[in-house]
Amino acid sequence: MDQTSQVIHTPTNRANRQFLRGALMSSALPNGKITLIETLQNYPTPEVHVEGNRLVEVVQKISRVTERLPKL
């Protein structure tokens, strides 16, 4: 979560971990899937900064984690 919140964060870098957790949960709740677009849409601030040069690495890590989760 800490690494991801360094890639997707608020302009002021405050409460990044909490905001990201909420956005990920909101993205996953309807169908159990997390997408980048839904996560950005659910981010609780009007402005979100994305560090594009590190984004692919984080998406790959998230994919590996979600693949290990049990299917509901």
C-alpha positions as CSV (number, residue, x, y, z in Angstrom):
1,M,0.0,0.0,0.0
2,D,2.8,2.4,0.8
3,Q,4.5,1.9,-2.6
4,T,1.2,2.3,-4.4
5,S,0.4,5.5,-2.5
6,Q,3.6,7.0,-3.7
7,V,2.4,6.4,-7.3
8,I,-1.2,7.5,-6.9
9,H,-1.5,10.3,-4.5
10,T,-2.9,13.7,-3.6
11,P,-1.1,16.9,-4.8
12,T,-0.1,17.6,-1.2
13,N,0.9,14.0,-0.3
14,R,-1.4,13.9,2.7
15,A,-3.4,10.9,3.8
16,N,-2.4,9.1,0.7
17,R,-2.6,5.6,2.2
18,Q,-6.0,6.1,3.7
19,F,-7.4,7.7,0.5
20,L,-6.0,5.0,-1.7
21,R,-7.4,2.2,0.6
22,G,-10.8,3.8,0.3
23,A,-10.6,4.2,-3.4
24,L,-9.5,0.5,-3.8
25,M,-12.3,-0.7,-1.6
26,S,-14.9,1.3,-3.5
27,S,-13.6,-0.1,-6.7
28,A,-13.7,-3.7,-5.5
29,L,-17.1,-3.7,-3.8
30,P,-19.5,-3.9,-6.7
31,N,-17.9,-6.9,-8.5
32,G,-14.8,-7.9,-6.6
33,K,-12.5,-6.4,-9.3
34,I,-10.2,-3.5,-9.1
35,T,-9.4,-1.3,-12.1
36,L,-7.2,1.7,-12.3
37,I,-10.0,3.8,-13.9
38,E,-12.4,2.9,-11.1
39,T,-9.8,3.5,-8.4
40,L,-9.1,7.0,-9.9
41,Q,-12.8,7.7,-10.1
42,N,-13.3,6.7,-6.5
43,Y,-10.4,8.7,-5.2
44,P,-11.9,11.0,-2.6
45,T,-10.2,14.2,-3.7
46,P,-10.9,16.4,-6.8
47,E,-7.3,16.1,-8.0
48,V,-5.2,12.9,-8.2
49,H,-1.5,12.8,-9.2
50,V,-0.3,9.6,-10.9
51,E,3.4,8.9,-11.3
52,G,3.2,7.3,-14.7
53,N,6.8,6.1,-14.8
54,R,6.2,3.8,-11.8
55,L,2.6,2.9,-12.6
56,V,3.2,-0.3,-14.6
57,E,5.3,-1.8,-11.8
58,V,2.6,-1.2,-9.2
59,V,-0.2,-2.5,-11.5
60,Q,1.8,-5.7,-12.0
61,K,2.3,-6.1,-8.2
62,I,-1.4,-5.6,-7.5
63,S,-2.3,-8.1,-10.2
64,R,0.0,-10.7,-8.6
65,V,-1.6,-10.1,-5.2
66,T,-5.2,-10.3,-6.5
67,E,-4.5,-13.5,-8.4
68,R,-3.6,-15.2,-5.0
69,L,-6.9,-14.1,-3.3
70,P,-9.6,-16.7,-3.1
71,K,-12.5,-16.3,-5.5
72,L,-15.8,-15.5,-3.9
